[in-house]
Amino acid sequence: MTLTIEEWEAEGWTKEKLIEFWEWDNRSLQPHKFAQHLQLTPETLQQWWPLKSMHEFCLKLCAIYATVNVPVLRELAEYLWSKWHRTGRPCQFGNAFARFIGSYYEQSPKTISELLVAHRCICAQVLLRQGVLSADDKRPLPESVEDRADDPYENHENYYLEPTFQALFIVIDTTTPSKPFPDRDPADRDFIADMSVLLVRTGEHHDLTTGPIDFTPIEAVSEEFDGNEDVRRINLGAAVDFVLDLERRNGSS
């Protein structure tokens, strides 16, 4: 679904914000760019990622693991950007709602227990390298002044792992909505919001000022998955709202 300028304005988007969005869209929202995610396999988890790749996990509220191929990547990106925009948070240094991670390859982790191990491995490397450059991250000399504008070493101290990123993640294990919608356009933002996903708490809540994550507020709109109290089956819209509210409360505590 493509909105007209009038419809964007009706939702509170100023001309300046639209320009900012379109500029960001040209850089980051194109499907082929959004799809340049980490291909999660045992080999990639053992790699020492380039610094710029490591930064992609920083300043994101959570990870979204897809254990199935997602044919509506652009629509998903647009939906998440729209939700992020409403928080008023900045976009510099890669600030965004989530880091999309493809885990649908043959050797990719698929089960919740496998994804938990992979997630902790990712967080461990980022935590080890964030803030201060280590000896392993030797700075190469930029070839030109232009290269310095995209130099990942220049602002390394601004990149860090969000506490919410460590504490929970979302899993897309199906591309069907949580409820049947006959004749629904997959590009409709309501369709994206109604995608059935899993919301997983990792137990790594020590850096949250609000303490352990409580799923009580979403019990009415979700259900326990596979007998695991740390995993809820929920629609994407409600999962995103839960994460945003957790970040808001964590930031204001």
C-alpha positions in Angstrom: 0.0 0.0 0.0 1.4 3.4 -1.1 0.3 6.4 0.9 -0.4 9.8 -0.8 1.3 12.9 0.5 -2.0 14.0 2.0 -2.3 10.7 3.9 1.3 11.0 5.2 0.5 14.5 6.4 -2.7 13.3 8.0 -0.6 10.9 10.1 1.5 13.8 11.4 4.4 13.8 9.0 5.8 17.2 8.2 7.4 18.1 4.9 10.8 18.1 6.6 10.2 14.6 8.1 9.1 13.3 4.8 12.3 14.5 3.1 14.3 12.9 5.9 12.4 9.7 5.5 12.8 9.6 1.7 16.6 10.3 2.0 16.9 7.5 4.5 14.7 5.3 2.3 17.1 5.7 -0.6 20.0 4.6 1.6 18.5 1.9 3.8 14.9 0.9 2.9 15.5 -0.6 -0.5 14.8 -4.3 -0.4 18.2 -5.4 -1.6 19.8 -3.2 1.1 17.5 -4.3 3.9 18.1 -7.9 2.9 21.9 -7.4 3.4 21.5 -9.0 6.8 23.8 -11.4 8.6 23.3 -14.8 7.1 23.2 -16.8 10.4 25.2 -20.0 10.2 27.7 -21.7 12.5 30.5 -20.3 10.3 29.4 -16.6 10.6 29.0 -16.9 14.3 32.6 -17.9 14.6 33.9 -15.0 12.5 35.4 -11.8 13.8 33.2 -9.4 11.8 34.4 -6.2 10.2 33.9 -3.3 12.5 31.2 -1.8 10.2 29.3 -5.1 10.3 29.6 -5.2 14.1 28.1 -1.7 14.3 25.0 -2.9 12.5 23.9 -4.6 15.8 24.4 -1.4 17.8 21.7 1.1 18.6 18.9 -1.3 17.8 16.2 -2.2 20.3 16.1 -5.8 19.3 17.0 -8.5 16.8 14.4 -9.9 14.4 15.4 -13.5 13.4 13.7 -14.9 10.3 13.7 -18.7 10.2 11.6 -18.5 7.0 12.1 -16.4 3.8 10.2 -13.1 4.2 8.8 -12.0 0.8 7.6 -8.6 2.1 10.9 -7.2 3.3 10.3 -3.7 2.0 6.8 -3.6 3.6 8.2 -4.9 6.9 11.0 -2.2 6.8 8.4 0.5 6.1 6.2 -0.6 8.9 9.1 -0.7 11.4 10.4 2.7 10.2 6.9 4.2 10.7 6.7 2.9 14.3 10.3 4.1 15.0 9.6 7.5 13.6 6.7 8.0 16.1 9.1 7.6 19.0 11.0 10.7 18.1 14.4 9.0 18.4 17.2 10.0 16.1 18.4 8.0 13.1 22.1 8.9 13.1 24.7 6.1 13.7 22.2 3.5 12.5 19.6 4.0 15.2 16.6 1.8 14.3 14.1 -0.5 15.8 15.7 -3.8 14.9 18.5 -5.6 13.1 17.1 -8.1 10.7 18.9 -11.5 10.7 18.4 -14.3 8.2 18.3 -17.6 9.9 16.5 -19.6 7.1 19.6 -21.1 5.5 20.3 -24.9 5.6 22.7 -24.7 8.5 21.0 -21.8 10.3 19.7 -22.2 13.9 16.0 -22.7 13.8 14.8 -23.7 17.3 14.4 -21.3 20.2 17.2 -22.9 22.1 19.5 -22.7 19.0 18.6 -19.0 18.5 19.2 -18.2 22.1 22.8 -19.6 21.8 23.4 -17.7 18.6 21.9 -14.5 20.1 24.2 -14.7 23.1 27.2 -15.3 20.8 26.3 -12.1 18.8 25.9 -10.0 21.9 29.1 -11.3 23.4 31.2 -10.2 20.4 29.5 -6.7 20.3 30.0 -6.2 24.0 33.6 -7.2 23.8 34.3 -4.7 21.0 32.0 -1.7 21.7 33.3 1.6 23.1 37.0 1.2 22.9 38.9 -0.2 19.8 40.7 -3.4 20.7 44.1 -4.4 19.4 42.4 -6.7 16.9 40.5 -3.7 15.4 43.6 -2.0 13.9 42.7 1.2 12.2 43.6 1.3 8.5 44.5 4.7 7.0 41.6 6.1 4.9 42.7 6.4 1.2 41.0 9.8 0.8 39.1 12.5 2.7 35.8 11.2 1.2 36.5 7.7 2.7 36.6 9.3 6.2 33.0 10.2 6.0 32.1 6.5 6.0 34.9 5.5 8.3 33.6 3.1 11.0 36.5 4.0 13.2 35.7 7.7 13.4 32.7 7.4 15.7 33.2 4.0 17.3 32.6 5.3 20.8 29.0 6.1 19.8 28.1 2.5 19.0 26.8 0.3 21.8 24.5 -2.6 22.4 21.1 -1.6 23.7 20.0 -3.3 26.9 16.7 -4.3 25.3 18.7 -6.0 22.4 20.3 -8.3 24.9 17.1 -9.0 26.8 14.7 -10.1 24.1 14.3 -10.8 20.4 11.6 -11.5 17.8 11.3 -14.5 15.6 9.5 -14.6 12.3 8.8 -18.3 11.8 5.8 -17.8 9.4 4.6 -15.2 7.0 0.9 -15.7 7.6 -1.1 -13.2 9.6 -2.2 -14.2 13.2 -5.8 -14.1 11.9 -7.1 -14.9 8.4 -7.7 -11.9 6.2 -9.2 -13.0 2.8 -8.2 -10.8 -0.1 -5.8 -8.8 2.1 -3.0 -7.0 0.2 0.4 -8.2 1.7 1.7 -4.6 1.3 -1.0 -3.4 3.6 0.5 -2.2 6.9 -2.3 -3.9 8.8 -1.2 -7.1 7.2 2.4 -6.6 8.3 1.2 -5.8 11.9 -0.9 -8.9 12.0 2.0 -11.3 11.0 2.3 -14.0 13.6 5.7 -13.9 15.4 7.4 -15.2 18.5 8.6 -12.8 21.3 11.5 -14.3 23.2 13.0 -13.1 26.5 16.6 -14.2 26.9 17.0 -13.9 30.7 19.8 -11.3 30.1 17.9 -8.4 31.8 20.7 -7.3 34.1 21.2 -4.0 32.2 17.6 -3.1 32.2 16.7 -0.5 34.9 13.2 -2.0 35.0 14.4 -5.5 36.0 13.2 -8.8 34.6 10.8 -8.6 31.7 7.2 -9.2 32.6 4.9 -10.7 30.0 1.8 -10.0 32.0 0.8 -6.9 30.0 0.5 -8.9 26.8 -1.1 -12.1 28.2 -4.4 -11.1 26.7 -3.1 -10.7 23.2 -0.6 -13.6 23.1 -0.2 -17.2 24.2 2.6 -19.3 25.6 4.6 -21.1 22.9 5.4 -24.8 23.2 5.1 -24.8 27.0 7.9 -22.2 27.3 7.0 -19.3 29.6 9.8 -17.2 28.1 8.3 -17.3 24.6 5.0 -15.8 23.5 3.1 -16.3 20.2 1.9 -12.8 19.3 1.3 -10.6 16.3 4.1 -8.3 15.1 2.3 -5.1 15.9 1.8 -6.0 19.6 5.4 -7.3 19.8 6.8 -4.1 18.4 4.7 -2.0 20.8 5.9 -4.1 23.8 9.5 -3.6 22.9 9.0 0.2 22.4 7.2 0.5 25.7 10.0 -1.5 27.4 12.6 0.8 26.0 10.6 3.8 27.0 10.3 2.6 30.6 13.9 1.5 30.7 15.1 4.9 29.5 12.9 6.8 32.0 13.7 4.7 35.1 
